[in-house]
Amino acid sequence: MRVRIHRGAHEIGGSCVEVESSGKRLVLDVGRPLTAERGEYVPLPDVAGLAEPDPSLVGVIISHSHQDHWGLAEQITTGVPVFMGEATSRILAEAAFWTTGLKVEPTAFLRHRGSFEIGPFRVTPYLNDHSAYDAYSLLIEAGSRRLFYSGDIRGHGRKASLFDQLVQDPPVDVDALLMEGTNVRPENDGPRHLDTEVDVEAAMAETMHGTSGMVLAISSGQNIDRLVTIYRAAKRSGRHLVMDLYTAAIVSATGNPNIPRPGPEWPLVHVYLPLWQRMRVKDAEAFSRTADVRPYRVYEEWLAEHRSEVVLLFSSQSGPTLAKAGCLDGASAIWSLWHGYLAEHSGQRLLRFLGDNGIPITELHTSGHASVADLQRLAKAIGPRRLVPIHTFGATRYRALFDNVCEEEDGAWWDV
């Protein structure tokens, strides 16, 4: 078995790995680079069979629903077998209706530690702890060789028990570990400790307690762990959680009844429809989407009256409407995304809106990726014969942190 990284050896995002054995090939992720501008065309990686049919390409596996791992998959030619988690498939289909997603009928679904065959390859997915719901690491076996691809992984989220399970019961006799290192930084070792979701929950509850008006929570609608954190913090502070219809649809797509959503089992959860979502439903004539949540829907008047009792999942698009209705008197905002997004156009627009309306903002967030200490735990548990950096800007620092490191370059084949 041999491998080449098409993107990711010295980059976070745009992940794509090609694996070859006995003349057949398998692709792990087909991500869109984080450096690409919105609407910018990015060609597929130079993998035979992605753009035009090639029978030696036996399949593509999407590890999870973050765009930097699937974002070019919509360009793959028809007929290529595609594999992903079942919830991932539903989440991407929902996202495709609202914003940007992927509508593809998977050949088969990934299941935790459920092995299956693709051509000469035996694949075993490992459900892991990540900010994307239904994310997997992958063990790839062919001939007598074994490759473990970490995908994106962490050990401090609400599914940290999965990381502990992997460390306690790892795959054995691994020849090569392709291990992400988002928090392995070029200039240092990164933080030794990252706040857990429980830490973020406590800090959010404190901010909510100290806010006289509405709390505006800014987070990703697909970060299900963070949604649970926000809900639990809202409940601790005696507040209702109001989500938008997009987030409610993503939650429903997980298929997990234990996640807060508008419904009779969750009396503290409501739904608010910003104008752009109402227009999307109208244009698509998808009126069942609003009918399904009608009993739990709230409007600006209710939000204004109950602003001291509400945490609202917020985007600046709905800000002027809410401000005009008097919803934002005494409000505060919680930024629960990567800090760097605040420097982008949408982040700057948000900061201007908050500043113009006298709304203070607090950053309460934790990484979707493992700390260096947890990566060291993982590497030690697996004990690979070689450890190859991927999904990192800090590949040159791996040798100081891990054993048996072999740096590989984008586009170069190497033997497992």
Secondary structure, DSSP 8 states (H G I E B T S, - for coil): -EEEEEE-TT-SS--EEEEEETTEEEEE-----TTS-TT------S-TTTSS--TTEEEEE---S-HHHHTTGGGS-TT--EEEEHHHHHHHHHHHHHSS------SEEE-TT--EEETTEEEEEEEE--SSTTEEEEEEEETTEEEEE--S--SSSTTHHHHHHHHHS--SS-SEEEEE-TT--SSS---S----HHHHHHHHHHHHHT-SS-EEEE--TT-HHHHHHHHHHHHHTT-EEEEEHHHHHHHHHHT-TTS--SSTT-TTEEEE--HHHHHHHHHHT-THHHHHHGGGB--HHHHHHTGGGEEEE--GGGHHHHHHTTTTTT-EEEE-S-GGGGGSHHHHHHHHHHHHTT--EEE----SS--HHHHHHHHHHH--SEEEEES-S-GGGHHHHSSSB----TT--EE-
